Amino acid sequence: MLIGELAELAGTSPRTLRYYEEHGLVQARRDANGYRQYDDGELRVVHEIRTLLASGFGLDDIRPFVACLRAGNSAGHVCPDSVAVLRRKIAEVDDYLGQLTEVRERLHDQLDQALENPCRRTL
């Protein structure tokens, strides 16, 4: 299929597909006239890329998932390299959650103090 067809099916733009291709995530053949031709399997790869990007993964993190799909696996997350990325990402999210919990607790403390000691207006 041509780039416009793949873009439409994937819900993205040809420009985005070219960007993924520049980063080695999407593969295309070139016709004699120079047009990009994509195999049907690239749609699945693009869906995987978009799903992972929406979950906060960077392009480098996505590479093992794409490689896993290209190896013929049913999903991109079942290979050891993908599992390692998932573990690292979970650790990052856990760290962020810990930081956010601390911020939330500080904010609650400040709110409690403000409610216990309301501001006195002077005129």
N, C-alpha and C positions, 0 to 999 in steps of 0.2 A: 504494500500500500504506500501511497505517497505521503509526504510529511503533513499536508493539510488534512488528509483522512485520519491519520493517526492522532493528530492534535484534536480534531473534533471528537473522535471516539474516547480519547483520554480526558477530555474536558480541559485542555490546556492550549497553548499557542505554539505555532511552528517555531517561534523565537525561543521558547522554553525548551523545546525538543533539541534545537541546535545547541543550546547551552548544556543540556545533559550530555549530548554527543561530544562536545568539546572536553567535557570532564570524564569521558570514557564510560559513562553509565548506560548510554543508549547506542546501539549499533545500527548502521545503515549501509546498504550497498549503494553504489552509484551506477545509474544507467549510462548508456553511451552518450546521452544528452546531458549528463551531469546531475539529473534529478536523484534525490535520495529515495531509496526503496526500503521499506521496513517489513520484516517478517511479522506475522501475526503475534508471535511471542513477545514482541516489543511492547505491545499494549499492556501485557501483564507486568512487564518490567517498569513501565511508566507509572502504572497504578501503585506499584510497590514504592517507587521513589516518592511519589506525591504523598502517600500515606505516611511514610517515615519522615518526610520533611514537615508535615503537619503535626507530627508528634515531637518535633524539636531536634531531630537528628540533622547533622551536617552532611554534606556530600561525601566526605571521607568516611564517615560512619556508615553510609549507605552501601559502599562498595561490596562488603562481604555478603550483604543480603542479595544484591544483584548477581554476584558470582554464584551464590547458592541456587538461585533460580535458573541461571544459565547451565548449571551442572545437572539440571533435570529434576530437581527436588520439587515437591508439591508446594512448598512455601519457602520464603527467603530467610526465615528465622530458625530453621532447623539445623543448620550447619554449625560446627564448633566456632568458627570465626564470628558468626552472627551472634551466637550465644554469649561470647566474650564481650561483644559490643553491648548487648542487652544488659549484661551484668554491670558493666561500667556505667551505662546510662542510668540504671536503677540506683546505683550508688550516688551518682550526681543528683538525681531527683531527691533521694533521701537526705542528702546534705542540704539542698535548697529548702526542703520541708522543715528541717531542723532550724535553719536560719529564720524562716518565716514564723515558726512557732515562737522563737525567742522574741522577735519583733512584736508579734501579737500579744505576748505576755507583758512586754514593756508598755504597750499601748493601753492594755487593760489596767495595768497599775496606775498609769497616768490618769486615765479616766476615773478610776476609783478615787484617787487623791483629789481630783478636781470636784467630784461630786461631794466628797466629805468636807472640802474646804472651798466653798464657792467664792468667787471673786466679789470683792466689795467695791462698788462704784463710788467714786468721789466726784462731787460736782463743785 
